[in-house]
Amino acid sequence: MGRLMSLLKTLAAGKAHVNAPGLGIACALLASFLIVMNDTTMKAVTKGVPVGELISLRAGVVMALVALYVWISGRSGELRVYHVKAQAIRASMMVIGSFLFVAALRVMPLADVSALLFLAPLMMTAMAPAFLGESVGWRRWSAVLVGFAGMIVMLRPSADGLYWLALLPAASALTSAFRDLLTRRISAQDSTWATLFYSTAAVFVASTLTLPFAWQTPTWSDMALLVLGGVLQLVAHFFMIEMFRFIEVSAVAPFKYLGLVWAALSGFVFFGEVPDIWTAVGAALIIGGGLYIINRERAHRRAIVLKATPGEG
């Protein structure tokens, strides 16, 4: 226990950005696996339990664990924040995204939900001109369109209509895009524990407000799954926030795509779900577009560095 606390303190102690891509990649790989395991526990809970109740109980577990860490370590100062407005916006994105995502998990295969979440990097590129003042060339716009074509494929257009439920994780991906942009911005000053605590507190309050309208007493097995889900979410989001301290958003994205592999395996092993051709083609288009954008961003940065470097005489 002592060694674990020491490791957590070491990871979360520094607030400044550190150029440590290896550590950032390790955090990304671990976070992607733990997130899928958390999603699996939430999907395994009895179908009749309302979405708001699921989110409230899980968020309560996370808040209790964060409070326990702060109390044991005596580091209450880590809950102080410097980016109050950005934290508030991030928290609101977490609230909206949590409801959309958990609702999608209840009615869709795990691999489908995970694949559509990977629209987030494409959405970040599409939002760059308006929100960041960045220039996006025709190649990257083409990659964005390819990715969104993947979403259309996963909507399963047919004579019977569209698979509109797929818009739930797609909308959740939009909130994730905003969240990741804000996380990278605030991680230089605000501690990981502060970001975790206030975002989770917002999710807890919002979801608890729904309880008078829909409540089903969970079974002991459901409660065990929700506690496990809370632990997994805490650890996963801890490493997710930490990775932005060590590595840039675009650099870490390729390693997050491994989460789709975990999701497909977990869906098959625990729920007997086999991704169909719509999921496979749609996911390939979404991931292909995302990886192309990442490659273009790296090439663009290298060109800027070479242009800025004085030539040798």
C-alpha positions in Angstrom: 0.0 0.0 0.0 2.8 2.4 0.9 4.6 1.8 -2.4 1.4 2.4 -4.4 0.8 5.7 -2.6 4.3 6.7 -3.2 4.0 6.0 -7.0 0.7 7.9 -7.2 2.3 10.9 -5.4 5.3 10.8 -7.8 3.1 10.8 -10.9 0.7 13.5 -9.7 3.1 15.7 -7.9 4.4 17.7 -10.8 2.0 20.1 -12.6 4.2 21.4 -15.3 4.4 19.8 -18.7 7.3 17.4 -19.0 8.7 16.1 -22.3 8.5 12.3 -21.5 6.8 10.6 -24.5 7.7 7.1 -23.2 5.9 7.7 -19.9 3.0 9.4 -21.8 2.6 6.4 -24.1 2.6 4.0 -21.2 -0.1 6.1 -19.5 -2.1 6.0 -22.7 -1.9 2.3 -23.2 -2.9 1.6 -19.6 -5.7 4.1 -19.6 -7.2 2.7 -22.9 -7.3 -0.8 -21.4 -8.8 0.3 -18.1 -11.4 2.4 -19.8 -12.6 -0.6 -21.8 -12.7 -2.7 -18.6 -14.7 0.0 -16.9 -17.1 0.2 -19.9 -17.5 -3.6 -19.7 -18.5 -3.5 -16.0 -21.1 -0.8 -16.7 -22.5 -2.8 -19.6 -22.7 -5.9 -17.4 -25.0 -4.2 -14.8 -28.6 -5.3 -14.9 -30.4 -3.7 -17.9 -33.2 -2.3 -15.7 -31.0 0.0 -13.7 -31.5 3.6 -14.9 -28.6 5.4 -16.6 -28.6 8.3 -14.1 -28.4 5.8 -11.2 -25.5 4.0 -12.7 -23.6 7.2 -13.3 -24.4 8.5 -9.8 -23.3 5.4 -7.9 -20.1 5.0 -9.9 -19.2 8.7 -9.5 -19.9 8.4 -5.8 -17.3 5.6 -5.6 -14.7 7.7 -7.5 -15.3 10.8 -5.2 -14.9 8.6 -2.1 -11.6 7.2 -3.3 -10.2 10.6 -4.2 -11.3 12.0 -0.8 -9.7 9.0 0.9 -6.4 9.6 -1.0 -6.4 13.3 0.0 -7.2 12.5 3.6 -4.5 9.7 3.9 -1.8 11.8 2.1 -2.7 15.1 3.8 -2.4 16.8 0.4 -5.6 18.8 0.4 -3.7 21.6 -1.4 -3.8 19.5 -4.6 -7.5 20.2 -4.9 -6.8 23.9 -5.5 -7.4 25.0 -9.1 -6.1 27.9 -11.2 -8.2 27.4 -14.3 -11.7 27.7 -12.8 -13.6 28.5 -16.0 -11.8 25.8 -18.0 -12.4 23.2 -15.2 -16.1 24.2 -15.2 -16.4 23.7 -18.9 -14.5 20.4 -18.7 -16.8 19.2 -16.0 -19.9 20.1 -18.1 -18.4 18.1 -21.0 -17.9 15.1 -18.6 -21.5 15.3 -17.5 -23.0 15.4 -21.0 -20.5 12.8 -22.3 -21.1 10.4 -19.4 -24.9 10.3 -19.9 -24.6 9.9 -23.7 -21.9 7.2 -23.4 -23.6 5.1 -20.7 -26.9 5.3 -22.6 -25.1 4.1 -25.7 -23.5 1.2 -23.8 -26.9 0.0 -22.6 -28.2 -0.4 -26.2 -25.2 -0.9 -28.5 -22.4 -3.4 -28.9 -19.2 -2.4 -27.0 -17.0 -2.3 -30.2 -19.5 -0.1 -32.0 -19.6 2.5 -29.2 -15.8 2.5 -28.9 -15.2 2.9 -32.6 -17.5 5.9 -32.8 -15.7 7.5 -29.8 -12.6 7.7 -32.1 -14.3 10.4 -34.0 -12.9 12.7 -31.3 -9.5 13.4 -33.0 -11.3 14.2 -36.3 -13.7 16.5 -34.5 -10.8 18.3 -32.9 -9.3 18.9 -36.3 -12.6 20.2 -37.7 -12.9 22.6 -34.7 -9.4 23.9 -34.9 -10.1 26.8 -37.3 -13.0 28.1 -35.2 -11.7 27.5 -31.7 -7.9 27.5 -32.0 -7.4 29.8 -35.1 -5.4 27.0 -36.8 -5.3 26.5 -40.6 -6.5 23.1 -41.8 -5.4 22.2 -45.3 -7.4 20.3 -47.9 -5.6 17.0 -47.1 -6.7 17.1 -43.5 -10.2 18.2 -44.4 -10.3 15.1 -46.7 -9.3 12.9 -43.8 -12.0 14.4 -41.6 -14.6 13.7 -44.3 -13.3 10.1 -44.6 -13.7 9.7 -40.9 -17.2 11.1 -40.9 -18.0 8.8 -43.8 -17.1 6.0 -41.4 -19.7 7.3 -39.0 -22.3 7.3 -41.8 -21.4 3.7 -42.6 -21.9 2.7 -38.9 -25.3 4.4 -39.1 -26.2 1.4 -41.4 -28.2 3.1 -44.1 -30.7 0.8 -45.5 -34.3 0.6 -46.7 -35.3 0.2 -43.0 -33.8 3.6 -42.1 -30.7 4.6 -40.2 -29.3 3.2 -37.0 -29.9 6.5 -35.1 -28.6 5.1 -31.8 -25.1 5.4 -33.2 -25.5 9.2 -32.8 -25.2 8.7 -29.0 -21.5 7.8 -28.9 -20.8 10.2 -31.8 -22.2 13.0 -29.7 -20.2 11.7 -26.7 -17.0 11.8 -28.9 -17.7 15.6 -29.5 -17.7 16.2 -25.7 -14.5 14.1 -25.5 -12.8 16.3 -28.1 -13.5 19.4 -26.0 -12.5 17.6 -22.8 -9.1 16.5 -24.2 -8.3 20.0 -25.5 -9.1 21.5 -22.1 -7.2 18.7 -20.2 -4.0 19.5 -22.1 -4.4 23.2 -21.3 -5.1 22.9 -17.6 -2.7 20.0 -16.9 0.3 22.4 -16.7 -1.0 24.0 -13.5 -4.0 22.1 -12.0 -3.2 18.8 -10.4 -4.6 15.5 -11.7 -6.4 14.9 -8.5 -8.1 18.3 -8.7 -9.3 17.7 -12.3 -10.5 14.3 -11.3 -12.4 15.5 -8.2 -14.2 18.5 -9.7 -15.2 16.8 -12.9 -16.5 13.7 -11.0 -18.3 16.0 -8.5 -20.1 17.6 -11.3 -21.1 14.2 -12.8 -22.2 13.0 -9.3 -24.4 16.1 -8.7 -26.0 16.0 -12.1 -26.7 12.3 -12.1 -28.0 12.3 -8.5 -30.6 14.9 -9.5 -32.2 12.2 -11.7 -32.6 9.7 -8.9 -36.1 10.9 -7.7 -37.4 10.3 -11.2 -36.0 6.8 -11.8 -34.6 4.4 -9.2 -34.2 0.7 -9.0 -32.5 -0.9 -6.0 -29.4 -2.6 -7.4 -28.6 -6.2 -6.5 -25.4 -7.0 -4.6 -23.8 -8.2 -7.8 -24.7 -4.9 -9.5 -23.2 -2.9 -6.6 -20.0 -5.0 -6.8 -19.8 -4.2 -10.5 -20.4 -0.5 -9.9 -17.7 -0.3 -7.2 -15.3 -2.1 -9.5 -16.3 0.3 -12.3 -15.6 3.3 -10.0 -12.1 2.0 -9.2 -11.4 1.3 -12.8 -12.6 4.7 -13.9 -10.6 6.5 -11.2 -7.3 4.8 -12.2 -8.1 5.1 -16.0 -8.8 8.8 -15.8 -5.9 9.4 -13.5 -3.5 8.0 -16.2 -5.5 9.7 -19.0 -5.0 13.1 -17.4 -1.3 12.3 -16.5 -0.5 11.4 -20.2 -1.3 14.9 -21.3 1.3 16.2 -18.9 4.0 14.1 -20.7 3.0 14.1 -24.3 1.0 16.1 -26.8 -2.6 15.3 -27.8 -1.7 14.4 -31.4 1.2 12.2 -30.5 -0.7 10.0 -28.0 -3.8 9.4 -30.3 -2.4 6.4 -32.2 -1.9 4.5 -29.0 -5.5 5.3 -27.8 -6.8 3.5 -30.9 -5.7 0.2 -29.3 -8.7 0.6 -27.2 -10.9 -0.6 -30.1 -9.0 -3.9 -30.0 -9.7 -4.2 -26.3 -13.4 -3.3 -26.8 -13.8 -5.9 -29.6 -12.2 -8.6 -27.5 -14.1 -7.7 -24.4 -17.4 -7.6 -26.3 -16.8 -11.0 -27.7 -15.6 -12.6 -24.5 -18.1 -11.2 -22.0 -21.2 -10.6 -24.2 -20.8 -12.8 -27.3 -20.8 -9.7 -29.6 -19.1 -10.1 -33.0 -18.5 -6.9 -34.9 -20.4 -6.9 -38.3 -19.2 -5.6 -41.6 -20.7 -2.2 -40.9 -18.7 -1.8 -37.8 -15.5 -3.1 -39.4 -15.7 -0.8 -42.4 -16.8 2.2 -40.4 -14.1 1.7 -37.8 -11.4 1.4 -40.5 -12.5 4.7 -42.1 -12.6 6.5 -38.8 -9.2 5.2 -37.6 -7.7 5.7 -41.1 -8.8 9.3 -41.2 -7.5 9.9 -37.7 -4.1 8.4 -38.3 -3.7 10.4 -41.5 -4.4 13.6 -39.7 -1.8 12.7 -37.0 0.8 12.0 -39.7 0.0 15.3 -41.4 0.4 17.3 -38.1 3.8 15.7 -37.5 4.9 16.5 -41.0 3.7 20.1 -40.6 5.6 20.5 -37.3 8.8 19.1 -38.9 8.5 21.6 -41.7 8.1 24.5 -39.3 11.2 23.4 -37.3 13.3 23.0 -40.4 12.2 26.4 -41.7 13.0 28.0 -38.3 16.4 26.4 -38.1 19.2 28.6 -39.6 21.0 26.9 -42.5 24.6 26.0 -42.0 27.0 28.2 -43.9 
